Amino acid sequence: MIRYVFMISDGTGITAESLGNSLLTQFEQIEFEKQTIPYVDSIDKAEAVITRLNDCFEETGIKPLVFMTLVNPAIGTCIKQANACVFDLFNAFLAPLEQELNIKSSYTVGRTHGVADAKSYDQRIEAVNFALAHDDGIKTSDYEKADIILIGVSRCGKTPSCLYMALQFGILAANYPFTEEEELSEFRFPEILRPYKSKLFGLTIDASRLQQIRTERRPNSQYASSEQCRLEVSEVEAMYRRENIPFLNSTRYSIEEITTKIMAAAGLKRKL
């Protein structure tokens, strides 16, 4: 069974997607076909959306699901005229908040993912640039500026975790890889990292999953062999325990979950 889903917003649509997807994950027995329609910021655009929603209903005979985050009540009211099941994710909470805070909302579009807060925007850009400039052991001389340094074997999730922490939380995150040609031959703790040991956080991964990921990158190589993956995972976890470095197995977690767990364990607070 397929249900069609529309994420509608007067901004980027990121909030509607996040909230809508979070709700839909609770219904894994249903297949959802999703579309995002951003920047619906006028009645004319809303009427065009209504046409799409009504067409969807006529073609399928089933009401499409709509998750919308629209600041302007008039545009939201317009969308609700469509032959669809509409969830108003934004205004469902604004009225109770206005009542509790005893103040009217500013009804400003784009506050969540725009550049209304220049300081937060600059912090995000700085963090992303830092993550890119300090990926894969680059510029270790700048590690004193890092909030956290992720370490681990190749392809265990260090780079995407650093970038996500930068984008979502403004964290200055670097990462340092252990390679089979270098540290893993004898597997001693890299002395270059010792001055920053308090900032280190290790990632590990199930050897079978690591082999699968590496095979996609370099098939039929020693790098992707089952034996090599088992050796590296075993050695790196032993080193973490020997050096008292906190670590997390990333195998069964999404990037969002990995980074949240890292920040909680490391005591980091978001900067955005």
C-alpha positions as CSV (number, residue, x, y, z in Angstrom):
1,M,0.0,0.0,0.0
2,I,1.4,3.4,-1.0
3,R,0.3,6.7,0.6
4,Y,1.4,10.0,-1.0
5,V,2.9,12.6,1.3
6,F,3.5,16.3,0.7
7,M,5.8,18.4,2.9
8,I,4.7,22.0,2.4
9,S,6.5,25.1,3.8
10,D,6.8,28.8,3.3
11,G,10.6,28.3,3.8
12,T,13.1,25.5,3.0
13,G,10.8,22.7,4.1
14,I,13.4,21.2,6.4
15,T,11.3,21.5,9.5
16,A,8.2,20.0,7.8
17,E,10.4,17.1,6.5
18,S,12.0,16.4,9.9
19,L,8.7,16.4,11.8
20,G,6.7,14.6,9.1
21,N,9.4,11.9,8.6
22,S,9.7,11.4,12.3
23,L,6.0,10.6,12.5
24,L,5.9,8.4,9.4
25,T,8.7,6.2,10.7
26,Q,6.2,4.8,13.2
27,F,4.2,3.2,10.3
28,E,6.8,1.0,8.7
29,Q,4.2,-1.4,7.2
30,I,3.1,1.4,4.8
31,E,5.1,2.6,1.8
32,F,5.2,6.4,1.6
33,E,5.9,8.4,-1.6
34,K,7.1,11.8,-0.4
35,Q,7.4,15.2,-2.1
36,T,8.6,18.5,-0.6
37,I,7.1,21.8,-1.8
38,P,9.1,24.7,-0.3
39,Y,8.6,28.5,-0.4
40,V,4.8,28.4,-0.6
41,D,4.6,32.0,0.5
42,S,1.6,33.4,-1.4
43,I,-2.1,32.6,-2.0
44,D,-1.3,32.0,-5.7
45,K,1.3,29.4,-4.8
46,A,-1.1,27.8,-2.3
47,E,-3.7,27.5,-5.0
48,A,-1.3,25.7,-7.3
49,V,-0.5,23.3,-4.4
50,I,-4.2,22.7,-3.9
51,T,-4.5,21.7,-7.6
52,R,-1.6,19.2,-7.1
53,L,-3.2,17.7,-4.0
54,N,-6.6,17.4,-5.6
55,D,-5.1,15.8,-8.7
56,C,-3.3,13.3,-6.4
57,F,-6.6,12.4,-4.8
58,E,-8.4,12.0,-8.1
59,E,-5.7,9.7,-9.5
60,T,-5.4,7.5,-6.4
61,G,-8.8,7.8,-4.7
62,I,-7.0,8.2,-1.4
63,K,-6.4,11.5,0.4
64,P,-2.7,12.6,0.3
65,L,-1.1,13.3,3.7
66,V,0.1,16.9,4.1
67,F,2.6,18.1,6.7
68,M,2.8,21.8,6.5
69,T,4.8,24.5,8.3
70,L,3.2,27.8,7.2
71,V,3.5,31.0,9.3
72,N,0.8,32.9,7.4
73,P,-2.6,31.6,8.7
74,A,-4.3,32.7,5.5
75,I,-2.1,30.5,3.4
76,G,-2.6,27.6,5.8
77,T,-6.3,28.0,5.6
78,C,-6.2,28.0,1.9
79,I,-4.2,24.7,1.8
80,K,-6.8,23.1,4.2
81,Q,-9.4,23.5,1.5
82,A,-7.7,20.7,-0.5
83,N,-9.0,17.2,-0.6
84,A,-6.2,16.0,1.7
85,C,-5.5,15.1,5.3
86,V,-3.6,18.2,6.5
87,F,-1.4,18.4,9.6
88,D,-0.6,22.0,10.5
89,L,2.6,21.4,12.4
90,F,3.4,25.1,13.0
91,N,0.1,26.8,14.0
92,A,-0.9,23.8,16.2
93,F,1.6,25.1,18.7
94,L,1.6,28.9,18.1
95,A,-1.8,29.6,19.6
96,P,-1.1,27.8,22.9
97,L,2.4,29.4,23.1
98,E,0.9,32.9,22.6
99,Q,-1.6,32.2,25.3
100,E,1.0,30.9,27.8
101,L,3.6,33.6,27.0
102,N,0.9,36.3,26.8
103,I,2.4,37.8,23.7
104,K,1.6,37.5,19.9
105,S,3.9,35.7,17.6
106,S,5.8,37.8,15.1
107,Y,4.7,35.5,12.3
108,T,8.1,35.8,10.6
109,V,9.0,33.4,7.8
110,G,12.3,31.6,7.7
111,R,13.5,32.1,11.3
112,T,14.5,28.5,11.8
113,H,16.7,27.8,8.8
114,G,17.3,31.4,7.5
115,V,20.1,33.9,8.3
116,A,18.0,36.0,10.7
117,D,20.6,35.2,13.4
118,A,23.9,36.3,11.8
119,K,26.0,35.1,14.7
120,S,24.6,31.5,14.5
121,Y,25.0,31.6,10.7
122,D,28.7,32.6,11.0
123,Q,29.3,29.9,13.6
124,R,27.8,27.3,11.3
125,I,30.0,28.3,8.4
126,E,33.1,28.4,10.6
127,A,32.3,24.9,11.9
128,V,31.7,23.5,8.4
129,N,35.0,25.0,7.1
130,F,36.8,23.6,10.1
131,A,35.5,20.1,9.6
132,L,36.5,20.2,5.9
133,A,39.9,21.6,6.6
134,H,40.6,19.0,9.4
135,D,39.3,15.9,7.7
136,D,41.3,12.7,7.6
137,G,44.2,13.9,9.8
138,I,44.8,17.1,7.9
139,K,46.3,20.1,9.8
140,T,46.8,18.3,13.1
141,S,48.7,21.5,14.3
142,D,45.3,23.2,14.6
143,Y,43.8,20.5,16.9
144,E,43.9,22.8,19.9
145,K,41.0,24.7,18.3
146,A,38.8,21.6,18.0
147,D,35.9,21.0,20.4
148,I,36.3,17.2,19.6
149,I,38.5,14.9,17.6
150,L,36.9,11.7,16.2
151,I,39.3,8.8,15.7
152,G,38.8,5.4,14.2
153,V,39.6,3.1,11.3
154,S,38.8,4.1,7.7
155,R,35.1,4.2,6.8
156,C,33.6,3.9,10.3
157,G,31.6,7.2,10.0
158,K,34.1,9.9,11.2
159,T,33.7,12.4,8.3
160,P,29.9,12.5,8.1
161,S,29.7,12.7,11.9
162,C,32.0,15.7,11.9
163,L,30.1,17.5,9.2
164,Y,26.7,16.8,10.9
165,M,28.0,18.2,14.2
166,A,29.2,21.3,12.3
167,L,26.0,21.9,10.4
168,Q,23.5,21.1,13.2
169,F,25.3,22.2,16.3
170,G,28.2,24.5,15.3
171,I,30.8,22.2,16.8
172,L,34.4,22.4,15.7
173,A,35.1,18.7,14.9
174,A,38.2,17.2,13.4
175,N,38.9,13.6,12.6
176,Y,42.0,11.4,12.5
177,P,42.1,8.0,10.7
178,F,44.0,4.9,11.7
179,T,45.2,3.2,8.5
180,E,46.4,-0.3,7.8
181,E,49.7,1.0,6.4
182,E,50.5,3.1,9.5
183,E,49.3,2.7,13.1
184,L,47.6,-0.6,12.5
185,S,50.8,-2.4,11.6
186,E,51.9,-2.3,15.3
187,F,48.9,-0.3,16.6
188,R,50.5,2.1,19.0
189,F,48.7,5.2,20.1
190,P,49.8,8.0,17.8
191,E,52.0,10.4,19.7
192,I,50.8,13.3,17.6
193,L,47.4,12.9,19.3
194,R,48.6,12.7,22.9
195,P,48.5,16.5,23.6
196,Y,44.8,16.4,22.6
197,K,43.8,13.2,24.4
198,S,41.0,14.9,26.4
199,K,39.3,15.9,23.1
200,L,39.5,12.4,21.6
201,F,36.4,10.3,21.0
202,G,36.6,6.9,19.2
203,L,34.3,5.3,16.7
204,T,34.2,1.6,16.0
205,I,32.0,-0.6,13.8
206,D,31.1,-4.2,13.4
207,A,33.7,-5.9,11.2
208,S,31.1,-7.4,8.8
209,R,29.5,-4.0,8.2
210,L,33.0,-2.4,7.7
211,Q,33.8,-5.1,5.1
212,Q,30.6,-4.3,3.3
213,I,31.3,-0.6,3.2
214,R,34.9,-1.0,2.1
215,T,34.0,-3.6,-0.6
216,E,31.8,-0.9,-2.3
217,R,34.8,1.4,-2.3
218,R,37.6,-1.0,-3.1
219,P,36.3,-4.5,-4.1
220,N,38.7,-7.5,-4.0
221,S,41.3,-5.6,-2.0
222,Q,43.2,-6.4,1.2
223,Y,41.7,-3.2,2.6
224,A,38.2,-4.7,2.2
225,S,39.0,-8.3,3.3
226,S,37.2,-9.9,6.2
227,E,40.5,-10.7,7.9
228,Q,41.7,-7.1,7.6
229,C,38.5,-5.6,8.9
230,R,38.3,-8.0,11.9
231,L,42.0,-7.2,12.7
232,E,41.5,-3.4,12.6
233,V,38.3,-3.4,14.6
234,S,39.8,-5.7,17.3
235,E,43.1,-3.6,17.5
236,V,41.4,-0.2,17.6
237,E,38.9,-1.3,20.3
238,A,41.8,-2.7,22.4
239,M,43.6,0.6,22.0
240,Y,40.6,2.6,23.1
241,R,40.3,0.5,26.3
242,R,44.1,0.6,26.9
243,E,44.2,4.4,26.6
244,N,40.8,5.0,28.4
245,I,39.4,6.7,25.3
246,P,35.5,6.8,25.2
247,F,34.1,5.2,22.1
248,L,30.9,4.3,20.3
249,N,29.9,1.5,18.0
250,S,28.3,3.2,15.0
251,T,26.9,0.1,13.2
252,R,23.2,0.4,14.1
253,Y,22.9,4.1,14.5
254,S,22.0,6.9,12.0
255,I,24.4,9.9,11.8
256,E,21.9,11.9,13.8
257,E,22.0,9.3,16.6
258,I,25.7,8.9,16.4
259,T,26.4,12.6,16.8
260,T,23.8,13.1,19.6
261,K,25.3,10.2,21.5
262,I,28.9,11.6,21.0
263,M,27.9,15.0,22.2
264,A,26.1,13.7,25.3
265,A,29.0,11.4,26.2
266,A,31.6,14.1,25.6
267,G,29.6,16.8,27.4
268,L,29.5,19.1,24.4
269,K,26.8,21.8,24.1
270,R,25.4,23.0,20.9
271,K,26.6,26.4,19.7
272,L,23.7,27.2,17.4
